Amino acid sequence: TSLYIRPTMVATDVFLGVHASDSYLFFIILSPVGAYYAEGLKPVKIYVEDEYVRAARGGIGFTKAAANYAASIYAGELAAKKGYSQVLWLDAVERKYIEEVGAMNIFFFWINEQGEKELITCPLNGLILPGITRKSILQLTRKWNEFKVSERVFTIHDIEKAAAEHRLLECFTSGTAAVCGSINGILYKGKMIDIPLDPKDPSKPAGPITQRVYDELTGIQLGVLPNPFPE
């Protein structure tokens, strides 16, 4: 098990009203946790939500507040009833730009239209959570210096096209508890976008980049591997 640490703060004023509180209670939850997935990296399929929205510009999509997650719960329940583990959220305006998955960030590894291998994720544009695991993955993969690593906007249509042209290589989520979550399919408008895990060995639960990221991050966390960023 690991120790999960969650700093928390709630308002404590003894009234009901729609304005900021004058008093707060700050506390820290400490809880032992096992592996997020019992089998380590367990591939799952996710559902693209294109009717409801989670966050909009000028809102609180970038912060870990209860109200930020409240907007996502109903769509998450609908996805679960359809047999999907998580919701992949699109932007609130054009409903095409990929943002994040439930309470996690998301990464895609592909061959871009310029023919380069690239790891991409949504930029910190005020709409997604600036996760510490997300930051760690970006630092780690950039240190590898083996492929392009980008924080930029991209659409679900870009992902569809890459999959159809066999350029979509891997997809994974990132978060504190799961570290990495392997994705092998995305349902969008009734059509499944299949994502290969490891073409050389389909029995593996994750692609080589996903597995390497997971192994190195957990190795650093557990002290098995040296921390390349001691500062």
TITOR-816814 format. One line per 4 residues: number of its first residue (from 1); their letters; for each residue x, y, z of N, C-alpha, C. Coordinates in nm, 3 decimals. Example, Ala and Ser with C-alpha at 12.3 -4.5 7.8 and 13.67 -1.06 7.14 Angstrom:
# TITOR-816814
1 = AS = 1.319,-0.569,0.780,1.230,-0.450,0.780,1.320,-0.330,0.780 ~ 1.285,-0.225,0.708,1.367,-0.106,0.714,1.290,0.003,0.787
END
This chain:
# TITOR-816814
1 = TSLY = 0.083,-0.120,0.000,0.000,0.000,0.000,0.087,0.125,0.000 ~ 0.024,0.237,-0.032,0.089,0.368,-0.028,0.007,0.459,0.062 ~ 0.064,0.571,0.099,-0.008,0.668,0.180,-0.060,0.778,0.089 ~ -0.192,0.789,0.083,-0.255,0.893,0.002,-0.280,1.015,0.089
5 = IRPT = -0.232,1.130,0.047,-0.242,1.253,0.126,-0.332,1.353,0.054 ~ -0.439,1.394,0.120,-0.534,1.486,0.058,-0.559,1.608,0.147 ~ -0.496,1.722,0.119,-0.530,1.846,0.190,-0.672,1.889,0.151 ~ -0.751,1.929,0.249,-0.891,1.963,0.226,-0.929,2.087,0.305
9 = MVAT = -1.023,2.165,0.250,-1.071,2.283,0.321,-1.219,2.300,0.294 ~ -1.297,2.327,0.399,-1.440,2.352,0.385,-1.478,2.478,0.463 ~ -1.583,2.545,0.416,-1.633,2.663,0.487,-1.707,2.620,0.613 ~ -1.701,2.702,0.717,-1.764,2.665,0.844,-1.853,2.774,0.903
13 = DVFL = -1.884,2.880,0.829,-1.975,2.982,0.880,-2.112,2.922,0.910 ~ -2.175,2.967,1.017,-2.303,2.908,1.058,-2.421,2.984,0.995 ~ -2.424,2.986,0.864,-2.537,3.047,0.793,-2.543,2.987,0.653 ~ -2.656,3.009,0.586,-2.671,2.970,0.447,-2.674,3.098,0.364
17 = GVHA = -2.588,3.105,0.265,-2.584,3.225,0.181,-2.491,3.204,0.065 ~ -2.515,3.280,-0.041,-2.433,3.266,-0.161,-2.325,3.375,-0.161 ~ -2.228,3.358,-0.078,-2.111,3.446,-0.079,-1.999,3.376,-0.002 ~ -1.880,3.432,-0.011,-1.764,3.367,0.050,-1.779,3.360,0.201
21 = SDSY = -1.726,3.252,0.256,-1.730,3.234,0.401,-1.621,3.318,0.468 ~ -1.642,3.348,0.596,-1.541,3.420,0.674,-1.456,3.324,0.757 ~ -1.500,3.197,0.767,-1.422,3.101,0.845,-1.415,2.969,0.771 ~ -1.303,2.900,0.786,-1.279,2.775,0.714,-1.212,2.674,0.807
25 = LFFI = -1.230,2.548,0.774,-1.160,2.440,0.844,-1.067,2.373,0.745 ~ -0.939,2.375,0.776,-0.839,2.307,0.692,-0.798,2.178,0.761 ~ -0.802,2.068,0.688,-0.758,1.941,0.745,-0.696,1.855,0.636 ~ -0.621,1.754,0.677,-0.552,1.667,0.582,-0.596,1.523,0.606
29 = ILSP = -0.644,1.460,0.500,-0.685,1.320,0.506,-0.565,1.233,0.471 ~ -0.534,1.137,0.556,-0.427,1.042,0.530,-0.490,0.903,0.521 ~ -0.470,0.836,0.409,-0.536,0.707,0.391,-0.443,0.609,0.321 ~ -0.430,0.486,0.373,-0.355,0.384,0.299,-0.435,0.339,0.178
33 = VGAY = -0.370,0.325,0.065,-0.439,0.281,-0.057,-0.356,0.173,-0.126 ~ -0.425,0.080,-0.188,-0.360,-0.021,-0.269,-0.351,0.028,-0.413 ~ -0.321,-0.062,-0.503,-0.312,-0.027,-0.645,-0.449,0.017,-0.696 ~ -0.451,0.123,-0.777,-0.576,0.173,-0.835,-0.640,0.063,-0.919
37 = YAEG = -0.557,-0.007,-0.995,-0.600,-0.125,-1.069,-0.532,-0.246,-1.008 ~ -0.608,-0.346,-0.970,-0.553,-0.464,-0.903,-0.448,-0.533,-0.989 ~ -0.463,-0.524,-1.122,-0.368,-0.589,-1.213,-0.264,-0.492,-1.266 ~ -0.253,-0.377,-1.200,-0.156,-0.278,-1.248,-0.218,-0.196,-1.359
41 = LKPV = -0.165,-0.206,-1.478,-0.218,-0.135,-1.593,-0.328,-0.218,-1.658 ~ -0.451,-0.183,-1.631,-0.565,-0.256,-1.686,-0.627,-0.172,-1.797 ~ -0.626,-0.218,-1.923,-0.682,-0.137,-2.031,-0.833,-0.121,-2.017 ~ -0.881,0.000,-2.043,-1.024,0.028,-2.035,-1.067,0.107,-2.159
45 = KIYV = -1.197,0.110,-2.181,-1.255,0.190,-2.288,-1.326,0.310,-2.226 ~ -1.321,0.423,-2.294,-1.381,0.544,-2.242,-1.483,0.601,-2.342 ~ -1.567,0.690,-2.291,-1.681,0.742,-2.367,-1.666,0.893,-2.384 ~ -1.680,0.940,-2.508,-1.670,1.083,-2.535,-1.805,1.148,-2.510
49 = EDEY = -1.807,1.246,-2.421,-1.929,1.321,-2.392,-1.937,1.443,-2.483 ~ -2.039,1.451,-2.567,-2.051,1.564,-2.658,-2.180,1.643,-2.639 ~ -2.255,1.613,-2.531,-2.376,1.689,-2.500,-2.354,1.777,-2.377 ~ -2.309,1.717,-2.268,-2.284,1.791,-2.145,-2.140,1.845,-2.146
53 = VRAA = -2.118,1.950,-2.065,-1.984,2.008,-2.057,-1.939,2.010,-1.911 ~ -1.808,2.004,-1.893,-1.751,2.003,-1.759,-1.701,2.140,-1.717 ~ -1.638,2.210,-1.811,-1.575,2.338,-1.775,-1.577,2.433,-1.894 ~ -1.578,2.562,-1.864,-1.575,2.665,-1.968,-1.473,2.770,-1.930
57 = RGGI = -1.426,2.846,-2.027,-1.328,2.951,-2.000,-1.385,3.053,-1.901 ~ -1.302,3.091,-1.806,-1.345,3.183,-1.703,-1.404,3.113,-1.582 ~ -1.415,2.980,-1.588,-1.470,2.903,-1.478,-1.361,2.845,-1.389 ~ -1.391,2.730,-1.327,-1.297,2.672,-1.230,-1.248,2.533,-1.273
61 = GFTK = -1.245,2.511,-1.405,-1.201,2.381,-1.455,-1.058,2.345,-1.418 ~ -0.979,2.445,-1.378,-0.837,2.423,-1.349,-0.811,2.393,-1.202 ~ -0.914,2.391,-1.118,-0.890,2.378,-0.975,-0.960,2.256,-0.916 ~ -0.904,2.204,-0.808,-0.960,2.086,-0.743,-1.062,2.130,-0.640
65 = AAAN = -1.176,2.179,-0.689,-1.287,2.222,-0.604,-1.406,2.130,-0.627 ~ -1.488,2.114,-0.524,-1.603,2.024,-0.535,-1.693,2.062,-0.651 ~ -1.715,2.192,-0.670,-1.804,2.238,-0.777,-1.749,2.202,-0.915 ~ -1.617,2.192,-0.926,-1.556,2.154,-1.055,-1.596,2.012,-1.093
69 = YAAS = -1.602,1.923,-0.995,-1.633,1.783,-1.022,-1.783,1.756,-1.027 ~ -1.863,1.841,-0.961,-2.007,1.819,-0.957,-2.066,1.815,-1.097 ~ -2.017,1.902,-1.185,-2.071,1.909,-1.320,-2.045,1.783,-1.402 ~ -1.950,1.702,-1.358,-1.912,1.584,-1.436,-1.981,1.455,-1.389
73 = IYAG = -2.046,1.459,-1.273,-2.096,1.335,-1.213,-2.207,1.269,-1.295 ~ -2.303,1.348,-1.342,-2.416,1.290,-1.415,-2.370,1.221,-1.542 ~ -2.284,1.287,-1.619,-2.233,1.226,-1.742,-2.152,1.102,-1.711 ~ -2.080,1.104,-1.600,-2.002,0.987,-1.559,-2.091,0.869,-1.529
77 = ELAA = -2.207,0.895,-1.466,-2.302,0.787,-1.436,-2.362,0.731,-1.565 ~ -2.391,0.817,-1.660,-2.444,0.770,-1.788,-2.343,0.682,-1.860 ~ -2.217,0.724,-1.858,-2.112,0.645,-1.922,-2.097,0.509,-1.855 ~ -2.104,0.507,-1.722,-2.091,0.382,-1.647,-2.204,0.285,-1.683
81 = KKGY = -2.326,0.338,-1.699,-2.440,0.253,-1.737,-2.422,0.192,-1.875 ~ -2.345,0.261,-1.958,-2.318,0.210,-2.093,-2.196,0.118,-2.094 ~ -2.132,0.102,-1.978,-2.019,0.010,-1.967,-1.883,0.073,-1.986 ~ -1.874,0.206,-1.971,-1.746,0.273,-1.991,-1.692,0.325,-1.858
85 = SQVL = -1.561,0.317,-1.843,-1.497,0.350,-1.716,-1.488,0.499,-1.689 ~ -1.470,0.577,-1.793,-1.448,0.720,-1.776,-1.513,0.798,-1.891 ~ -1.528,0.927,-1.868,-1.578,1.019,-1.971,-1.462,1.101,-2.025 ~ -1.450,1.109,-2.156,-1.353,1.199,-2.219,-1.428,1.327,-2.253
89 = WLDA = -1.385,1.436,-2.193,-1.453,1.564,-2.208,-1.398,1.645,-2.324 ~ -1.490,1.711,-2.395,-1.455,1.803,-2.503,-1.479,1.946,-2.455 ~ -1.433,2.043,-2.534,-1.449,2.183,-2.494,-1.596,2.223,-2.496 ~ -1.628,2.330,-2.423,-1.767,2.370,-2.404,-1.824,2.449,-2.521
93 = VERK = -1.740,2.498,-2.612,-1.787,2.585,-2.719,-1.808,2.508,-2.850 ~ -1.702,2.451,-2.901,-1.711,2.383,-3.031,-1.732,2.232,-3.018 ~ -1.720,2.179,-2.896,-1.742,2.038,-2.868,-1.654,1.947,-2.956 ~ -1.528,1.985,-2.970,-1.438,1.902,-3.050,-1.298,1.894,-2.992
97 = YIEE = -1.256,1.994,-2.916,-1.121,1.993,-2.862,-1.113,1.906,-2.737 ~ -1.017,1.815,-2.734,-1.002,1.722,-2.621,-0.945,1.795,-2.500 ~ -1.004,1.768,-2.382,-0.956,1.833,-2.260,-0.900,1.732,-2.161 ~ -0.985,1.663,-2.085,-0.934,1.566,-1.990,-1.035,1.455,-1.969
101 = VGAM = -0.998,1.354,-1.892,-1.083,1.238,-1.869,-1.125,1.234,-1.723 ~ -1.253,1.253,-1.695,-1.301,1.247,-1.558,-1.214,1.329,-1.466 ~ -1.151,1.264,-1.370,-1.063,1.333,-1.275,-0.916,1.313,-1.312 ~ -0.888,1.282,-1.439,-0.751,1.257,-1.481,-0.718,1.333,-1.609
105 = NIFF = -0.591,1.356,-1.631,-0.543,1.410,-1.758,-0.526,1.296,-1.857 ~ -0.512,1.330,-1.985,-0.499,1.226,-2.087,-0.386,1.259,-2.184 ~ -0.317,1.155,-2.229,-0.207,1.165,-2.325,-0.234,1.074,-2.444 ~ -0.190,1.118,-2.561,-0.193,1.036,-2.681,-0.052,1.029,-2.738
109 = FWIN = -0.014,0.910,-2.781,0.114,0.891,-2.848,0.083,0.849,-2.991 ~ 0.131,0.928,-3.087,0.097,0.902,-3.226,0.211,0.942,-3.319 ~ 0.191,0.915,-3.446,0.276,0.970,-3.551,0.197,1.086,-3.610 ~ 0.245,1.208,-3.592,0.169,1.324,-3.638,0.172,1.335,-3.790
113 = EQGE = 0.103,1.434,-3.841,0.091,1.448,-3.987,0.222,1.489,-4.053 ~ 0.319,1.528,-3.973,0.454,1.558,-4.027,0.543,1.434,-4.024 ~ 0.487,1.322,-3.978,0.563,1.198,-3.976,0.650,1.179,-3.853 ~ 0.629,1.264,-3.749,0.709,1.255,-3.627,0.634,1.177,-3.519
117 = KELI = 0.706,1.100,-3.440,0.646,1.039,-3.322,0.630,1.149,-3.218 ~ 0.512,1.157,-3.158,0.482,1.269,-3.069,0.389,1.224,-2.956 ~ 0.420,1.271,-2.836,0.332,1.254,-2.720,0.262,1.387,-2.699 ~ 0.129,1.387,-2.701,0.055,1.512,-2.690,-0.044,1.508,-2.575
121 = TCPL = -0.069,1.624,-2.518,-0.171,1.641,-2.415,-0.222,1.783,-2.423 ~ -0.340,1.806,-2.368,-0.402,1.938,-2.369,-0.317,2.038,-2.291 ~ -0.306,2.162,-2.337,-0.228,2.263,-2.263,-0.303,2.311,-2.139 ~ -0.231,2.375,-2.050,-0.293,2.434,-1.931,-0.357,2.567,-1.971
125 = NGLI = -0.481,2.558,-2.015,-0.552,2.673,-2.069,-0.664,2.722,-1.976 ~ -0.659,2.682,-1.849,-0.762,2.722,-1.755,-0.881,2.629,-1.753 ~ -0.877,2.523,-1.836,-0.991,2.432,-1.847,-0.964,2.294,-1.788 ~ -0.837,2.262,-1.764,-0.805,2.131,-1.711,-0.720,2.144,-1.585
129 = LPGI = -0.719,2.037,-1.508,-0.642,2.037,-1.385,-0.492,2.023,-1.415 ~ -0.408,2.108,-1.359,-0.263,2.097,-1.379,-0.206,1.988,-1.288 ~ -0.235,1.863,-1.321,-0.198,1.751,-1.236,-0.048,1.736,-1.216 ~ -0.008,1.697,-1.096,0.134,1.676,-1.068,0.187,1.553,-1.144
133 = TRKS = 0.101,1.451,-1.164,0.145,1.334,-1.241,0.161,1.373,-1.388 ~ 0.071,1.457,-1.438,0.083,1.510,-1.574,0.217,1.581,-1.591 ~ 0.248,1.670,-1.495,0.375,1.743,-1.501,0.494,1.649,-1.497 ~ 0.486,1.546,-1.412,0.596,1.450,-1.399,0.618,1.374,-1.529
137 = ILQL = 0.509,1.336,-1.595,0.520,1.263,-1.722,0.584,1.350,-1.829 ~ 0.544,1.475,-1.834,0.603,1.566,-1.933,0.752,1.584,-1.907 ~ 0.791,1.603,-1.781,0.933,1.617,-1.748,1.012,1.491,-1.782 ~ 0.954,1.377,-1.747,1.023,1.250,-1.767,1.043,1.220,-1.915
141 = TRKW = 0.936,1.230,-1.994,0.946,1.195,-2.136,1.031,1.295,-2.214 ~ 1.032,1.420,-2.171,1.120,1.517,-2.237,1.266,1.487,-2.207 ~ 1.291,1.434,-2.088,1.429,1.397,-2.053,1.477,1.278,-2.136 ~ 1.383,1.189,-2.175,1.421,1.077,-2.261,1.478,1.127,-2.393
145 = NEFK = 1.419,1.237,-2.444,1.464,1.298,-2.570,1.459,1.197,-2.686 ~ 1.351,1.117,-2.690,1.338,1.015,-2.794,1.227,1.046,-2.894 ~ 1.138,1.138,-2.858,1.030,1.178,-2.948,0.981,1.315,-2.905 ~ 0.900,1.377,-2.988,0.847,1.510,-2.959,0.743,1.501,-2.848
149 = VSER = 0.746,1.596,-2.755,0.649,1.601,-2.645,0.583,1.738,-2.650 ~ 0.449,1.741,-2.666,0.380,1.868,-2.689,0.260,1.887,-2.598 ~ 0.240,2.011,-2.558,0.119,2.055,-2.490,0.049,2.150,-2.587 ~ -0.056,2.102,-2.653,-0.123,2.183,-2.754,-0.266,2.136,-2.774
153 = VFTI = -0.346,2.221,-2.837,-0.485,2.183,-2.862,-0.491,2.085,-2.979 ~ -0.584,1.991,-2.968,-0.610,1.897,-3.076,-0.753,1.846,-3.059 ~ -0.810,1.792,-3.165,-0.952,1.757,-3.164,-0.974,1.607,-3.164 ~ -1.095,1.569,-3.131,-1.134,1.428,-3.139,-1.128,1.381,-3.285
157 = HDIE = -1.149,1.474,-3.378,-1.141,1.439,-3.520,-0.997,1.410,-3.562 ~ -0.901,1.480,-3.500,-0.759,1.449,-3.525,-0.728,1.306,-3.480 ~ -0.785,1.266,-3.366,-0.762,1.132,-3.313,-0.829,1.027,-3.402 ~ -0.951,1.056,-3.446,-1.022,0.965,-3.538,-0.939,0.943,-3.666
161 = KAAA = -0.889,1.051,-3.723,-0.814,1.044,-3.847,-0.684,0.966,-3.828 ~ -0.616,0.992,-3.718,-0.491,0.921,-3.690,-0.516,0.771,-3.674 ~ -0.625,0.735,-3.607,-0.658,0.594,-3.588,-0.688,0.528,-3.722 ~ -0.764,0.597,-3.807,-0.801,0.542,-3.939,-0.678,0.523,-4.027
165 = EHRL = -0.578,0.607,-4.006,-0.454,0.599,-4.087,-0.345,0.520,-4.016 ~ -0.381,0.453,-3.908,-0.289,0.368,-3.830,-0.170,0.447,-3.776 ~ -0.196,0.574,-3.740,-0.092,0.658,-3.680,-0.109,0.673,-3.529 ~ -0.223,0.629,-3.478,-0.249,0.637,-3.335,-0.188,0.516,-3.267
169 = LECF = -0.085,0.538,-3.186,-0.007,0.428,-3.131,-0.048,0.388,-2.990 ~ -0.074,0.487,-2.902,-0.111,0.457,-2.763,-0.192,0.572,-2.706 ~ -0.262,0.542,-2.596,-0.335,0.644,-2.523,-0.337,0.604,-2.375 ~ -0.314,0.700,-2.287,-0.320,0.668,-2.144,-0.360,0.792,-2.064
173 = TSGT = -0.419,0.767,-1.948,-0.456,0.874,-1.857,-0.348,0.889,-1.751 ~ -0.353,0.999,-1.676,-0.258,1.018,-1.567,-0.328,1.078,-1.447 ~ -0.292,1.031,-1.328,-0.350,1.083,-1.205,-0.274,1.033,-1.085 ~ -0.298,1.092,-0.970,-0.223,1.057,-0.850,-0.241,0.910,-0.811
177 = AAVC = -0.365,0.864,-0.807,-0.391,0.727,-0.760,-0.353,0.622,-0.863 ~ -0.393,0.643,-0.989,-0.370,0.542,-1.092,-0.231,0.549,-1.153 ~ -0.165,0.663,-1.142,-0.040,0.694,-1.211,-0.067,0.699,-1.361 ~ -0.085,0.582,-1.423,-0.123,0.574,-1.564,-0.240,0.477,-1.579
181 = GSIN = -0.330,0.508,-1.669,-0.439,0.416,-1.701,-0.438,0.389,-1.850 ~ -0.424,0.265,-1.889,-0.413,0.228,-2.030,-0.551,0.231,-2.097 ~ -0.560,0.298,-2.212,-0.686,0.311,-2.287,-0.674,0.233,-2.418 ~ -0.771,0.144,-2.444,-0.766,0.069,-2.569,-0.885,0.094,-2.660
185 = GILY = -0.970,0.189,-2.623,-1.082,0.222,-2.710,-1.154,0.348,-2.663 ~ -1.202,0.428,-2.759,-1.277,0.551,-2.729,-1.404,0.550,-2.814 ~ -1.520,0.556,-2.748,-1.647,0.559,-2.821,-1.686,0.704,-2.847 ~ -1.702,0.738,-2.975,-1.742,0.873,-3.013,-1.855,0.865,-3.115
189 = KGKM = -1.970,0.921,-3.077,-2.088,0.922,-3.164,-2.123,0.783,-3.216 ~ -2.117,0.686,-3.126,-2.157,0.550,-3.160,-2.052,0.468,-3.232 ~ -1.937,0.525,-3.259,-1.831,0.453,-3.331,-1.709,0.438,-3.239 ~ -1.656,0.317,-3.234,-1.540,0.291,-3.150,-1.409,0.323,-3.222
193 = IDIP = -1.328,0.404,-3.157,-1.192,0.431,-3.205,-1.101,0.332,-3.133 ~ -1.056,0.232,-3.204,-0.970,0.130,-3.143,-0.826,0.181,-3.132 ~ -0.767,0.156,-3.018,-0.630,0.201,-2.993,-0.544,0.078,-2.962 ~ -0.439,0.054,-3.038,-0.356,-0.063,-3.012,-0.283,-0.051,-2.880
197 = LDPK = -0.264,-0.162,-2.813,-0.186,-0.163,-2.690,-0.040,-0.189,-2.723 ~ -0.008,-0.310,-2.765,0.127,-0.343,-2.808,0.114,-0.440,-2.926 ~ 0.123,-0.389,-3.050,0.107,-0.474,-3.168,0.201,-0.595,-3.169 ~ 0.318,-0.581,-3.104,0.412,-0.693,-3.102,0.368,-0.802,-3.006
201 = DPSK = 0.290,-0.763,-2.905,0.241,-0.860,-2.806,0.105,-0.813,-2.755 ~ -0.005,-0.849,-2.825,-0.139,-0.803,-2.789,-0.183,-0.847,-2.649 ~ -0.115,-0.943,-2.589,-0.155,-0.989,-2.456,-0.113,-0.892,-2.345 ~ -0.022,-0.801,-2.376,0.024,-0.705,-2.275,-0.086,-0.604,-2.243
205 = PAGP = -0.095,-0.559,-2.118,-0.203,-0.468,-2.078,-0.181,-0.323,-2.119 ~ -0.064,-0.291,-2.171,-0.035,-0.152,-2.208,0.071,-0.149,-2.317 ~ 0.072,-0.036,-2.391,0.173,-0.017,-2.493,0.309,0.011,-2.430 ~ 0.415,0.005,-2.508,0.550,0.020,-2.452,0.577,0.155,-2.386
209 = ITQR = 0.523,0.264,-2.442,0.545,0.396,-2.382,0.467,0.409,-2.253 ~ 0.340,0.365,-2.255,0.258,0.368,-2.134,0.322,0.287,-2.023 ~ 0.368,0.166,-2.057,0.428,0.079,-1.957,0.557,0.139,-1.902 ~ 0.636,0.199,-1.989,0.763,0.258,-1.945,0.739,0.376,-1.852
213 = VYDE = 0.642,0.461,-1.888,0.607,0.575,-1.802,0.562,0.525,-1.665 ~ 0.475,0.427,-1.664,0.424,0.371,-1.538,0.537,0.312,-1.455 ~ 0.622,0.232,-1.518,0.731,0.165,-1.446,0.830,0.267,-1.387 ~ 0.865,0.368,-1.467,0.964,0.465,-1.419,0.907,0.556,-1.310
217 = LTGI = 0.782,0.601,-1.326,0.723,0.687,-1.224,0.705,0.613,-1.092 ~ 0.650,0.492,-1.098,0.631,0.416,-0.974,0.766,0.375,-0.915 ~ 0.866,0.349,-0.999,0.999,0.317,-0.950,1.061,0.432,-0.873 ~ 1.040,0.555,-0.924,1.091,0.674,-0.856,1.016,0.696,-0.725
221 = QLGV = 0.883,0.679,-0.729,0.801,0.698,-0.609,0.839,0.601,-0.498 ~ 0.869,0.478,-0.534,0.900,0.375,-0.435,1.047,0.371,-0.397 ~ 1.129,0.456,-0.461,1.272,0.459,-0.428,1.353,0.350,-0.494 ~ 1.290,0.275,-0.587,1.361,0.169,-0.658,1.452,0.228,-0.765
225 = LPNP = 1.406,0.339,-0.825,1.485,0.408,-0.928,1.525,0.546,-0.875 ~ 1.639,0.599,-0.919,1.682,0.732,-0.873,1.590,0.840,-0.929 ~ 1.571,0.945,-0.856,1.491,1.058,-0.901,1.576,1.146,-0.992 ~ 1.540,1.155,-1.122,1.622,1.235,-1.215,1.601,1.384,-1.196
229 = FPE = 1.504,1.422,-1.111,1.476,1.564,-1.087,1.478,1.592,-0.938 ~ 1.591,1.577,-0.872,1.599,1.593,-0.726,1.564,1.734,-0.678 ~ 1.574,1.832,-0.768,1.546,1.969,-0.726,1.396,1.988,-0.704
END
